[in-house]
Amino acid sequence: MSEAGAVARGPGEMMGNAGPGMLAGLRVIEVADERAEYTGLLLAGLGAEVVKIEPPEGSATRRIGPFLDDQPGPERSLFFWNYNRNKKSVALDLREPSACEQLLRLLGGADVLLDASCGALNEALGLDRTAVAARFPALITARMTPFGDDGPWADFKGSDLIHLALGGVMMNCGYDPDPNLEYDTPPIAPQVWHAYHIAGEQLATGIIAALIHRHKSGQGQDVSVAVHEAVSKNPEQDIMYWVMRHVPLWRLTNRHAAEIPNHSPGICHTKDGRWFITHGMGARDLKNLVPLLSKYGAQADLQPPPPDADLRARQVPGTAASDAARAHARRGAALRARLDLCRHAVARGAGCGPPVGPLAQAARERAR
């Protein structure tokens, strides 16, 4: 690519994807690393033409694994492939004045600047945010930083793990406490960059709101997201329990955190000693589970839902009925080998099945 605004496209044509989308016809210039590449991916998936700016040696995210066939290389990063689908790329060395001029020309024909450089881009261009807004009044600048633009943490670095820990999400993830309400394991971080997914979706939502505003007013806006703020507002129900009642929640194995640990795990062993997961039991799950347990002689006193039950509903409020159904499911699982159990569960549409991935083989988790 060279001059901005020179790409020919038909009405509603989506660049680099299979069909039109709600953002078709819009151009996004992306200056982003692992923090905000997901935001660019979302915008590309909605139909925008996303042009990623990379240094001549390629984006640093090309060096994030895993790699194809476990062989590192700038064209082999599965991380880079995943988060940069449906994008275009242009190599610019922003240490060179000519490259900065080329980027400014691109911005002249762009609708959105996605910037995760934490001020480095403004420094390279020699323009602060106010000057960029004055030069491109219809441009939407969308920025992502670890801890915001000001305040005591503004200059701190961050990472996926740091944000999940500081934001409280990790406190929801892990194993049950023991009967004395003591944890014998630390919190566990969800894998695969969840902190940046949370912030990325919030930033994408802000961009869409700014586009709607521009459609009405003709004016661009500055939209910013601090990863820490985004994550700290997303640890499920913990925040409102604490804000409204000053009540902490307990993390529970394979279940939502709760005010009172119920020690009703959703994971158990089958007859052949392998892991099996039982889902939360709503009316539909119960309707499918009872015939399965009856087949194994493990139905006991568990009854199907009444004929007028809403099969789309979850069992709320309270969890007693769901806990009882899970207990029956655990007893039934202990009577059958996992493969046999899986076949019957799938055939009947029961909300249970085997875990996948390392958990299925890991000796430490098996011992727990």
C-alpha positions in Angstrom: 0.0 0.0 0.0 1.1 3.6 -0.5 -1.3 6.5 -0.6 -4.2 6.5 1.8 -7.7 6.5 0.3 -6.6 4.8 -2.9 -8.1 1.4 -2.3 -11.1 0.8 -4.7 -14.0 -1.1 -3.1 -17.6 -1.7 -4.0 -20.5 -0.8 -1.8 -20.5 -3.0 1.3 -17.4 -4.9 0.1 -15.4 -6.3 3.0 -11.6 -6.2 2.7 -9.7 -9.5 3.2 -12.8 -11.6 4.2 -15.6 -13.5 2.7 -18.4 -10.9 2.7 -19.7 -7.6 3.8 -19.9 -6.6 7.5 -21.3 -3.7 9.5 -17.9 -1.8 9.3 -17.4 -2.5 5.6 -15.9 0.6 3.8 -14.1 1.8 6.9 -10.3 1.8 7.3 -8.4 1.1 10.5 -4.7 1.9 10.9 -3.4 -0.5 13.6 -0.2 0.3 15.6 -0.6 -2.5 18.1 1.2 -5.3 19.9 -0.3 -8.3 21.8 -2.4 -5.9 23.8 -4.6 -4.6 21.0 -4.2 -6.9 18.0 -7.4 -8.7 19.2 -9.3 -5.4 18.9 -8.1 -5.1 15.3 -9.2 -8.6 14.7 -12.7 -7.8 15.9 -12.9 -4.8 13.6 -11.7 -6.8 10.7 -14.2 -9.4 11.4 -16.9 -6.8 11.3 -15.8 -5.8 7.8 -13.3 -3.0 8.3 -10.1 -2.8 6.3 -7.4 -3.1 9.0 -3.9 -2.1 7.9 -1.3 -3.2 10.4 1.9 -1.1 10.7 4.9 -3.2 11.3 8.6 -2.3 11.6 10.9 -3.7 8.8 11.8 -6.7 10.9 8.2 -7.5 11.6 5.9 -7.1 14.6 7.3 -8.3 17.9 4.2 -10.6 18.1 5.6 -12.6 15.2 8.0 -13.9 17.9 5.3 -15.1 20.3 4.8 -18.9 20.3 3.5 -21.5 19.7 5.1 -21.9 16.3 4.2 -24.1 13.3 6.0 -27.5 13.9 7.6 -25.9 16.9 10.1 -24.1 14.7 10.3 -20.3 15.5 10.2 -17.9 12.7 8.4 -14.6 11.7 6.1 -16.4 9.4 5.4 -19.4 11.7 3.8 -17.8 14.8 0.4 -19.3 15.5 -0.2 -16.4 17.8 0.4 -13.8 15.1 -1.6 -15.8 12.5 -4.6 -16.0 14.9 -4.8 -12.3 15.9 -4.0 -10.9 12.5 -6.4 -12.7 10.3 -8.1 -10.6 7.7 -5.7 -7.7 8.0 -3.3 -6.0 5.6 0.2 -5.1 6.6 2.7 -2.4 5.6 6.3 -2.1 6.9 7.3 1.3 8.1 10.4 2.3 10.1 8.9 5.1 12.2 12.4 6.2 13.1 12.6 7.6 9.6 10.9 10.9 8.8 9.8 9.6 5.4 8.0 6.7 7.0 6.2 9.0 9.4 5.0 11.1 6.5 3.7 8.0 4.8 1.9 7.1 8.0 0.3 10.5 8.2 -0.9 10.1 4.6 -2.5 6.8 5.6 -4.2 8.5 8.5 -5.6 11.1 6.2 -7.7 8.4 4.5 -8.4 6.4 7.7 -11.4 6.3 9.9 -9.8 4.8 13.1 -6.3 4.8 14.5 -5.8 1.8 16.8 -2.8 2.7 19.0 -1.3 0.6 21.7 2.1 2.3 21.7 1.6 4.1 25.0 2.7 7.5 23.5 5.6 6.2 21.4 3.6 6.8 18.2 2.9 10.4 19.1 6.6 10.9 19.9 7.6 9.4 16.6 5.2 11.6 14.6 6.1 14.7 16.6 2.4 15.3 17.3 0.6 15.0 20.6 -3.0 13.8 20.7 -4.4 17.3 20.5 -2.4 18.0 17.4 -3.5 14.7 15.8 -7.1 15.5 16.5 -6.7 19.0 15.0 -5.0 17.6 11.9 -7.6 14.8 11.4 -10.8 16.0 13.0 -12.9 13.1 11.7 -10.4 10.5 12.9 -11.2 8.3 15.8 -8.2 7.5 17.9 -8.5 4.3 20.0 -5.9 3.7 22.5 -5.1 0.9 24.9 -2.7 1.3 27.8 -1.8 -1.0 30.8 -2.9 1.4 33.6 -4.3 4.6 31.9 -2.8 7.9 30.9 -2.2 9.4 34.4 -2.1 8.4 38.0 0.6 6.7 40.1 0.6 3.5 37.9 0.5 5.2 34.5 4.0 4.4 33.6 4.0 0.8 34.9 4.3 -2.1 32.5 1.7 -4.9 32.4 1.2 -8.4 31.2 -1.7 -10.8 30.8 -0.8 -12.5 34.1 -0.4 -9.2 36.0 -3.8 -7.8 34.9 -5.6 -11.1 35.6 -4.1 -11.0 39.1 -4.6 -7.3 39.9 -8.0 -7.3 38.3 -9.4 -10.0 40.5 -10.2 -12.6 37.8 -7.6 -15.1 39.2 -9.3 -15.1 42.6 -12.3 -16.7 40.9 -10.2 -19.4 39.2 -8.8 -22.5 41.0 -9.8 -25.3 43.4 -12.2 -25.4 46.3 -11.1 -24.4 49.8 -11.0 -27.2 52.3 -13.7 -27.7 55.0 -12.0 -25.1 57.2 -12.2 -22.6 54.3 -8.4 -22.6 53.7 -7.0 -22.9 50.3 -4.2 -25.4 49.7 -3.5 -24.1 46.2 -3.0 -20.6 44.8 -5.3 -18.9 42.3 -5.0 -20.0 38.7 -4.7 -17.7 35.7 -6.9 -18.5 32.8 -4.8 -19.1 29.7 -4.7 -17.5 26.2 -4.5 -13.8 26.9 -7.9 -13.2 28.5 -7.0 -9.8 30.0 -6.4 -8.4 26.5 -9.6 -10.1 25.2 -11.6 -8.3 27.9 -10.0 -4.9 27.2 -10.1 -5.5 23.5 -13.8 -6.1 23.4 -14.4 -3.0 25.5 -12.2 -0.9 23.2 -14.0 -2.3 20.1 -17.3 -1.3 21.7 -16.1 2.2 22.3 -14.9 2.5 18.7 -18.3 1.5 17.4 -19.9 4.1 19.7 -17.5 6.7 18.5 -18.3 5.8 14.9 -22.0 6.2 15.6 -21.3 9.6 17.1 -19.2 10.6 14.1 -22.0 9.5 11.7 -24.3 12.1 13.5 -21.8 14.9 14.1 -18.9 14.4 11.7 -16.5 14.6 14.5 -13.9 12.0 15.6 -13.2 11.2 19.3 -10.4 9.9 21.5 -11.4 6.5 22.9 -9.1 4.9 25.5 -9.1 1.7 27.6 -6.9 0.8 30.5 -6.4 -2.9 30.6 -6.4 -2.9 34.4 -9.7 -1.0 34.7 -11.3 -3.2 32.1 -10.3 -6.4 33.8 -11.1 -5.2 37.3 -14.7 -4.6 36.3 -15.1 -8.2 34.9 -14.5 -10.7 37.7 -18.2 -11.8 37.3 -20.3 -11.2 40.4 -17.5 -10.5 42.9 -17.7 -6.7 42.5 -21.4 -6.3 43.2 -21.2 -8.7 46.2 -18.4 -6.6 47.6 -19.9 -3.2 46.7 -23.4 -3.9 48.0 -22.7 -6.2 50.9 -18.9 -6.4 51.6 -19.0 -10.1 51.1 -16.1 -12.0 49.5 -16.7 -15.0 47.2 -14.9 -18.3 47.3 -13.4 -19.9 44.2 -14.8 -23.3 43.4 -13.4 -26.2 41.3 -15.0 -26.1 37.8 -17.8 -23.9 39.1 -18.8 -20.2 39.5 -17.4 -18.5 42.6 -19.9 -18.4 45.5 -20.5 -16.7 48.8 -20.8 -20.1 50.6 -18.7 -23.0 49.3 -21.0 -25.9 48.6 -18.4 -28.6 47.9 -20.5 -30.0 45.0 -17.8 -30.4 42.4 -18.7 -30.6 38.8 -15.8 -32.9 38.0 -15.4 -36.6 39.0 -13.9 -39.9 38.1 -15.4 -42.6 36.0 -15.2 -46.3 36.8 -11.9 -46.6 34.9 -10.4 -43.7 36.9 -10.7 -41.0 34.2 -11.9 -37.5 34.6 -15.5 -36.6 33.7 -17.3 -33.2 33.9 -21.0 -32.8 35.0 -22.6 -29.5 33.9 -24.8 -27.3 36.0 -28.2 -28.9 36.0 -31.1 -26.9 34.5 -34.4 -28.5 33.5 -33.2 -29.5 30.1 -30.1 -31.2 31.5 -32.2 -33.0 34.1 -34.7 -34.2 31.5 -31.8 -35.8 29.6 -29.9 -37.0 32.6 -32.6 -39.0 34.4 -33.0 -41.6 31.6 -29.3 -42.0 31.4 -28.9 -42.6 35.2 -31.9 -45.0 35.1 -30.1 -47.0 32.4 -27.2 -47.4 34.9 -29.5 -48.1 37.9 -28.3 -44.9 39.5 -31.4 -42.8 39.3 -32.3 -43.3 43.0 -34.7 -40.5 44.0 -33.8 -38.1 41.2 -36.9 -37.1 39.3 -37.3 -35.6 35.9 -38.6 -32.0 35.7 -42.3 -31.4 35.6 -44.0 -31.5 32.2 -44.5 -27.7 32.2 -40.9 -26.9 33.1 -39.2 -24.3 30.9 -36.3 -26.3 29.3 -34.5 -23.1 28.5 -34.3 -21.9 32.1 -31.5 -22.4 34.6 -32.3 -23.4 38.2 -32.2 -20.1 40.0 -32.4 -18.9 42.7 -30.5 -21.4 44.8 -28.3 -24.3 43.8 -29.7 -27.2 45.9 -31.5 -28.9 43.1 -28.6 -28.6 40.8 -26.2 -29.9 43.4 -28.4 -32.9 44.0 -28.5 -33.7 40.3 -24.7 -33.3 40.0 -24.3 -35.7 43.0 -26.4 -38.3 41.2 -24.4 -37.8 38.0 -21.2 -38.3 39.9 -22.5 -41.6 41.4 -23.6 -42.7 37.9 -20.2 -41.8 36.4 -18.4 -44.0 38.9 -20.3 -47.0 37.6 -19.2 -46.8 33.9 -16.0 -46.5 31.9 -15.6 -43.0 30.4 -15.8 -44.0 26.7 -19.1 -45.9 27.3 -20.4 -43.0 29.4 -19.5 -40.4 26.8 -21.3 -42.3 24.1 -24.5 -42.6 26.1 -24.3 -39.0 27.4 -23.9 -37.6 23.8 -26.7 -39.8 22.5 -29.1 -38.5 25.1 -28.0 -34.8 25.1 -26.9 -34.9 28.7 -24.9 -31.9 29.9 -21.7 -33.8 30.7 -18.6 -35.0 29.0 -14.8 -35.5 29.3 -12.3 -32.7 29.7 -9.8 -32.1 26.9 -6.2 -31.0 26.8 -3.5 -31.4 29.4 -5.9 -31.8 32.3 -7.0 -35.2 31.0 -3.4 -36.6 31.4 -1.8 -34.5 34.1 -0.8 -36.6 37.1 -1.0 -33.8 39.7 -4.6 -32.9 38.7 -5.5 -36.5 38.6 -4.3 -37.0 42.1 -6.4 -34.0 43.3 
